[in-house]
Amino acid sequence: MLNAREGWRTVDTFYPFEVMRVGIQNVVDAFCALGYGNDDRLKEAWDFLERKRTANGTYALAQTLTKSYLPKERVGKPSKWVTFYALLAQKQRNDYV
């Protein structure tokens, strides 16, 4: 279960990652890089990420650090970084089919 405790947002399209929070796009990307992108145990993660996809194929930023070391992207708007990692994960997943 991706959100283990009711009301807690433990999984989302979060960027940049920090010690206590990593975006789901980075998690699936890591598993894809290891060759496990099509593992049945990732189905819920892929479904969650797909629900975050916008109509034009980008992914919206759900949350970010208050003080980020990267150029600021706005929460609720398409994110270049989240989209990049989500698409990279999908490409790697398809490479292992």
N, C-alpha and C positions, 0 to 999 in steps of 0.2 A: 504494500500500500504506500503510495507516494506521500500522502499527507497523513501521517500516523496519528496525530492528535487533532481532534476537532477544534477548529478555530485557529490553528497554527499554520502559518504559511512557510512550510519547510522546503517546498519545491516550487520553482517558478522560473521564468526567463529573466534571470538576474545577471547583471554584468557591471563592472568587472568582478571576478570571483574574489572572495576574501577567505580568511581562515575558516570562518563558521558558515559561510554560504557560498554555494556554487550553483550556477544556473543549470537547468536540466539540459540545455543544449551542450554544455561542456561535459556533462556526465555521459550522454549518449555518444558524443564524439570520442571520448576516451575508450568506451567499450568497442566502438567501431574500429578504432585504430588497432585494437587488440584482436580484431576478427570476430567479435561477438555481437555485431550489430543486428543480426537476424535471430538472436537467441529469443525464445518464447518469453523468457523472464523480463525482457525489455518492452514487451507489447504495451503495457500500461504507460511507460515513459514515452514511447513513440506516439501513442494516442494523445497524451497530455500535450506534447509539443505540437502535434498537428492542430489541436484546438486553438493554439496561440498564433497560428498562421493567418495572415490577413488575406483579403481577396486578391491582392496583387502579388502574393507570394512572399512578402517580407514577414518578419516576425516583430511584434511589438515588445518594447522593453517594459517589464512589469514592475521592477524595482531596481534601484541602484544605490550606491553609497552616497551619503550626504556630501562628502568631500571626495571627489574622484580625482585620480591622477590622469585621467583620459579626458579628451574633449567631451563636454557634456552632451549627453543625449537625453531626451525628455521622456519621462515615464508615460506610458500610454501611446507613444508614437513609435513608428518603425525604427528599429535599431540596426545599424550597419553591422555591429559586432555580433549581436544575437543571431541575425540572419546569416552572417558568414559562417558561424560555427554550426548552426542548424543545417545549412546546405552542405557544408563539409562532411558532417556526420552522415547525411543522406547519400552523398556520393560514395563515401567509404562503405556504407552499408550495401549499396548496390554493386560495388566492386567485388564483394564476397558472395554474391548470389550464385 
